[in-house]
Structures are given as C-alpha cells and as structure tokens.
Amino acid sequence: MKLPYRLIKCLAFGFVFIASSSFAKNNILPSGWRMPHSSELNDDWRRKDPDKYSIIRADFNGDGLKDRAMLLVSIRRNEIGLFVFLSRKGGAFKTYKLDVVKGEKLLQAIGIAKVLPGQCKTACGKGYWECGKGDISDVSIKYDAINYFKAESAALYFYWDERSRSFKRMWISD
C-alpha cells in the first residue's frame, strides 16, 4: 500500500517529535530549560528542515557516537539557549551551554543546521571586516559542526577543538 506524501510527512514529523520528547523526558534537558513548542517553530523558513532548524543529530567530537545540539527556551527567563549534549558510552551525556540570548521572540529568527567537515572561510576571510590580530581567515573543521544563525542575517559556527577539548566559535557572516 502506497501512503500519500502528506501522511508520510506527518508521520516523519511525529517520529521526530516523539524522539525529541523522549529525550526531554529522560531528564537530559538542563534544569530550567524546555524544548520549543511547535507553535514557536512555525515560521515559513523553518519548513525546509524536518526538525525546524531546532535540533541537530551528528558526531561533533569524532568519537563515533551520535550527539545532539538543541535550541531550548528558558522556563523562567526570557531567553533562548543553544545546548550540545555529547554522548558518552553507556547512554550518558555531557552538556555544553554554547550560547544564551535574551528575548524568546528571537526564536522566530534563530536556527541551527549541521555543517559538514571541511575548510571554511571566516567572516573576515570573506571580507565582511578586516582580519585583526589573532583573527584567522579560514578554519579547518574536522568533525560535524553547528551553524548557529539568524535567518537571512548573521551566522557563526561552533566546532569541536581537540586541543582544548571544548567548542570554539567562529563568525562566518555578519
């Protein structure tokens, strides 16, 4: 039996929602933070991504385990946060809070997307501004990374740095 495309799409979205909900129910989310409601992710530009540009599943640190990056909303404050949950053997996670911005309304414009490994020009390398002391014009991304962006505006990448065993950030556009 062939299912209509619309039903397949609904079922796929339901699976993502169920998988994400179980992630939250397993006490993985940091205290005081929640996943965005579907009504907060219904802007037209988000329709191009099955996870509405709010969740990424990838191997960010090269250990062969699937990690997760998520946009979360503060329960008590008017804030949005970008969190990474690095998988550990045995099903545990190490949580990294990469960024927090004031204003829940910003969720209408902020998204995340996966960046594949490779060489990337930085914002100053692309000429958005002059590279200053300590700035680099390009960066080599060894593992999957996170494109943290404001729709039709600025973007920066978060990528894993082996030497510091932490995430680094690099502006890609203004």
C-alpha positions in Angstrom: 0.0 0.0 0.0 1.4 3.4 -1.0 0.9 6.1 1.6 0.2 9.7 0.4 3.2 12.1 0.7 1.4 14.3 3.2 0.7 11.4 5.6 4.4 10.3 5.3 5.5 13.8 6.1 3.2 14.0 9.1 4.4 10.6 10.4 8.0 11.6 10.0 7.4 14.8 11.9 5.6 12.8 14.6 8.6 10.5 14.9 10.9 13.4 15.3 8.6 14.9 17.9 8.3 11.6 19.8 12.1 11.0 19.7 12.7 14.6 20.9 10.1 14.3 23.7 11.6 11.1 25.0 15.0 12.8 25.1 13.4 15.6 27.3 11.5 13.1 29.5 14.8 11.2 30.3 15.9 14.2 32.3 18.5 15.1 29.7 17.4 18.7 29.4 19.1 21.2 31.8 17.1 22.3 34.8 15.0 25.4 33.9 15.0 24.8 30.1 12.4 23.3 27.8 12.1 22.4 24.2 10.4 24.9 22.0 6.7 24.4 21.4 5.6 23.6 17.8 3.8 27.0 17.7 7.2 28.7 18.4 8.7 26.9 15.3 6.0 27.6 12.7 7.7 30.3 10.7 7.8 29.7 6.9 11.6 29.5 6.6 11.6 26.5 9.1 9.6 24.3 6.8 12.7 23.4 4.8 14.0 21.3 7.7 12.3 18.3 9.3 13.5 19.4 12.7 12.5 23.1 12.1 16.2 24.1 12.5 16.0 23.5 16.2 17.8 20.1 16.6 20.9 18.5 15.0 22.0 14.9 15.4 25.6 14.5 14.5 29.0 13.4 15.8 30.5 16.7 16.9 33.7 15.4 18.6 34.7 12.4 16.4 34.1 9.6 19.0 31.7 7.7 16.7 28.7 8.4 18.9 25.7 10.5 17.9 25.5 13.8 19.8 22.7 16.3 19.8 22.5 20.1 19.5 19.3 21.8 20.5 17.7 25.2 20.8 16.0 25.4 24.2 13.8 28.0 25.8 14.2 29.1 29.4 11.2 28.3 31.6 11.6 31.3 33.9 13.6 33.9 31.9 13.0 35.5 28.6 16.0 33.6 27.0 16.9 31.1 24.2 19.9 28.8 24.6 22.0 26.7 22.3 23.0 23.4 24.1 25.1 20.5 22.9 24.7 17.0 24.5 27.8 15.0 23.8 27.1 11.3 24.0 29.2 9.1 26.3 29.4 5.3 26.4 26.6 3.8 28.4 24.0 6.4 27.3 25.1 9.4 29.4 25.6 12.9 28.0 27.9 15.8 28.8 26.1 19.1 28.4 27.6 22.2 27.0 25.8 25.6 27.0 27.2 27.3 24.0 25.1 30.5 23.9 22.2 32.3 25.6 20.4 35.2 24.1 17.7 37.4 25.7 14.3 37.5 24.1 12.1 34.5 23.4 10.8 36.3 20.3 14.3 35.8 18.8 13.3 32.1 18.4 11.3 33.3 15.3 14.6 34.1 13.6 17.3 31.9 15.2 18.1 28.4 13.9 20.8 25.7 13.8 21.9 23.5 11.0 24.6 20.8 10.5 27.9 21.8 9.0 29.9 19.0 7.4 33.7 18.8 8.0 36.0 20.8 5.7 37.7 24.0 5.2 35.6 27.2 5.8 36.3 30.8 5.2 35.6 33.0 8.2 33.7 36.3 8.1 36.9 38.3 8.0 38.3 35.9 5.4 35.3 36.6 3.2 35.9 40.3 3.6 33.0 41.2 5.9 35.6 43.1 8.0 39.4 43.3 8.1 41.0 40.4 10.0 42.6 41.7 13.1 45.3 40.4 15.4 44.5 36.8 16.3 41.8 36.5 13.7 42.0 33.8 11.1 40.7 33.9 7.6 39.8 30.2 7.4 39.2 27.3 9.7 39.5 23.6 9.2 36.5 21.8 10.7 37.5 18.2 11.5 34.0 16.9 12.6 30.4 17.8 12.1 29.8 21.3 13.4 26.9 23.7 14.2 25.8 26.6 12.0 24.1 28.9 14.6 22.3 31.6 12.5 19.8 34.3 12.4 17.6 33.8 9.3 18.8 36.0 6.5 21.4 37.6 8.7 24.5 36.7 10.8 25.9 33.2 11.3 28.6 31.6 13.3 29.9 28.1 13.6 30.5 26.1 16.7 33.0 23.3 16.2 34.9 20.9 18.4 38.6 21.7 19.2 40.6 18.6 20.0 43.4 20.5 21.8 41.1 22.3 24.3 38.5 19.5 24.3 35.8 22.1 24.0 33.8 24.0 21.4 35.1 27.0 19.6 33.1 29.7 17.8 33.9 31.3 14.5 31.9 34.1 12.8 31.1 33.1 9.2 28.9 36.1 8.1 27.7 39.3 9.6 
